[in-house]
Amino acid sequence: MRYSKYVLFVVGLIFVFACNSDERKYDQLVNDELSRGVRKDTLFQGIKLGMTSKEFYAHCWEMNKKGVFFAGPGNMTVLYKLNKELKYPASMNFYPDFRQGKIYKMRVLFSYDAFAPWNKQMFADSLQLDVLNMMKKWYRDKDFITMTDATKGTIFVQVDGNRRIIIGKFNDAHVKVDYTDLLVDEKIKK
């Protein structure tokens, strides 16, 4: 009995130090990147952090006329079809958060189009790794670090200048990617 309590205690300590290590590594990464004074605003398909709402809607309208963007579910997001970028055809639904009329955050949900409970190869754990590999091609300047979040599990984070990208599982079918302008995020927190 004593032995098992000791093992649980040691495992608990390792978990706490590992989590704190992730947090320290992340905090150091953010501090290093923000201190460089470099702006990285590019997101995807011509969309950028700092883009005004008017520019965003006009850009999406033009991309829709070209057959690249479509109305997402419930007409609440923009849909971009990924036919060759991942292992299987997928959907990328996105919509930004605006601060003072400009994009400061972009929330994106990815899902394989043929997801079903019996298609285990199309679950979010596989999709998350596929999205990570795609993102590594899209954003080559910096590495993604692996972190463990108490509620989200394994997440992948890249910080390049002011732009932070977080890739995490949302549920069994979806992977969520959040882009954030850390400079605006810091102002909001203050």
C-alpha positions in Angstrom: 0.0 0.0 0.0 2.8 2.4 0.9 4.6 1.7 -2.3 1.6 2.5 -4.5 1.1 5.9 -2.7 4.7 6.7 -3.3 4.5 5.8 -7.0 1.3 7.9 -7.3 3.1 10.8 -5.6 6.1 10.6 -7.9 3.9 10.3 -11.0 2.0 13.4 -9.8 5.2 15.3 -9.3 6.5 14.4 -12.8 3.1 15.5 -14.3 3.2 18.9 -12.5 6.8 19.5 -13.5 6.1 18.5 -17.1 3.2 20.9 -17.3 5.2 23.7 -15.7 8.0 22.9 -18.1 5.6 23.3 -21.0 4.3 26.6 -19.6 7.8 27.9 -19.1 8.9 26.9 -22.5 5.8 28.5 -24.1 6.2 31.8 -22.0 9.9 32.0 -23.0 9.0 31.4 -26.7 6.4 34.2 -26.6 8.8 36.6 -24.9 11.6 35.8 -27.4 9.3 36.2 -30.4 7.6 39.4 -29.3 11.0 41.0 -28.3 12.2 40.5 -31.9 9.7 43.2 -33.1 8.8 41.2 -36.2 5.2 41.2 -37.6 3.8 38.1 -39.2 0.3 38.8 -40.3 -0.2 36.2 -43.1 -2.8 33.6 -42.4 -4.0 31.7 -45.5 -5.5 32.3 -48.9 -4.8 36.1 -48.9 -6.3 36.7 -45.4 -4.1 38.5 -42.9 -4.2 39.6 -39.3 -5.0 43.3 -39.2 -7.3 43.1 -42.3 -10.3 45.3 -41.8 -13.8 43.7 -41.8 -14.6 45.4 -45.1 -11.4 44.0 -46.7 -12.2 40.6 -45.3 -15.7 40.5 -46.6 -14.7 41.9 -50.0 -11.9 39.3 -50.3 -14.2 36.4 -49.3 -16.7 37.6 -51.9 -14.1 37.6 -54.6 -12.8 34.2 -53.6 -16.4 33.0 -53.7 -16.9 34.3 -57.2 -13.8 32.3 -58.2 -15.2 29.1 -56.6 -12.6 28.9 -53.9 -14.6 30.0 -50.8 -18.2 29.0 -50.1 -20.8 29.6 -47.4 -20.1 27.4 -44.4 -22.7 25.5 -42.2 -25.6 27.8 -41.3 -24.0 30.6 -43.3 -22.0 31.3 -40.1 -18.5 30.6 -41.4 -16.5 30.6 -44.6 -15.9 27.2 -46.1 -12.6 26.3 -47.9 -12.5 22.8 -49.4 -9.2 20.9 -49.0 -9.2 18.3 -51.8 -5.4 17.5 -52.0 -3.7 19.1 -49.0 -4.6 16.3 -46.5 -4.8 12.5 -46.8 -8.5 12.7 -47.4 -10.8 15.4 -48.8 -11.6 17.8 -45.9 -13.4 21.0 -45.0 -11.9 24.1 -43.4 -14.5 26.4 -41.8 -13.3 29.7 -40.5 -14.4 33.1 -39.2 -12.4 35.9 -37.6 -12.8 37.8 -34.4 -12.5 41.5 -35.0 -11.0 44.1 -32.6 -11.6 47.8 -33.5 -12.7 46.6 -37.0 -9.6 44.5 -37.7 -8.9 40.8 -37.6 -6.9 39.9 -34.5 -7.9 36.2 -34.2 -9.0 33.5 -36.7 -10.9 30.4 -35.5 -10.7 27.5 -37.9 -12.4 24.0 -37.7 -11.1 21.2 -39.9 -12.9 17.9 -40.5 -12.6 15.1 -43.0 -15.6 15.1 -45.3 -16.1 11.3 -45.0 -15.8 11.3 -41.2 -18.0 8.6 -39.5 -17.7 6.7 -36.3 -16.7 3.6 -38.2 -13.9 5.4 -40.1 -11.3 5.4 -37.4 -8.6 6.6 -39.8 -10.6 9.9 -40.1 -10.8 10.7 -36.4 -9.4 13.9 -35.0 -6.1 12.3 -33.7 -5.2 11.4 -37.3 -6.6 14.7 -38.7 -4.6 16.7 -36.1 -1.3 15.2 -37.4 -2.3 15.8 -41.0 -3.2 19.4 -40.3 0.1 19.8 -38.4 2.0 18.5 -41.4 0.1 20.8 -43.8 0.7 23.8 -41.4 4.4 23.0 -41.4 4.4 23.5 -45.2 2.4 26.7 -45.0 4.4 28.2 -42.2 8.0 27.1 -42.6 9.8 29.9 -40.7 9.4 28.5 -37.2 9.0 25.0 -35.7 5.8 23.9 -33.9 6.3 22.9 -30.3 4.4 20.1 -28.6 2.6 20.9 -25.4 0.1 19.1 -23.1 -3.0 20.9 -22.1 -5.0 19.6 -19.2 -8.3 19.8 -21.1 -7.2 19.7 -24.7 -4.6 17.0 -24.5 -1.7 17.3 -27.0 -1.6 20.6 -28.8 0.9 22.0 -31.3 2.0 25.7 -31.0 3.9 28.0 -33.3 4.8 31.5 -32.4 6.4 33.6 -35.1 6.7 37.3 -34.2 3.3 38.5 -33.2 1.4 35.5 -34.8 0.5 32.5 -32.7 -1.0 29.3 -34.2 -2.5 26.6 -31.9 -3.5 23.2 -33.3 -5.7 21.0 -31.1 -8.4 18.4 -31.2 -11.8 19.9 -30.7 -13.8 16.6 -30.6 -13.7 13.2 -32.3 -14.4 14.7 -35.7 -12.8 18.1 -35.7 -9.4 19.8 -35.2 -9.4 23.4 -34.2 -6.8 25.9 -35.2 -6.6 29.3 -33.6 -4.5 32.1 -35.0 -4.0 35.1 -32.7 -2.2 38.4 -33.0 -0.4 38.3 -29.6 0.2 42.1 -29.6 -3.6 42.7 -29.7 -4.2 39.8 -27.3 -1.9 41.4 -24.7 -3.7 44.8 -25.0 -7.0 43.1 -24.5 -5.7 41.3 -21.4 -4.5 44.6 -19.9 
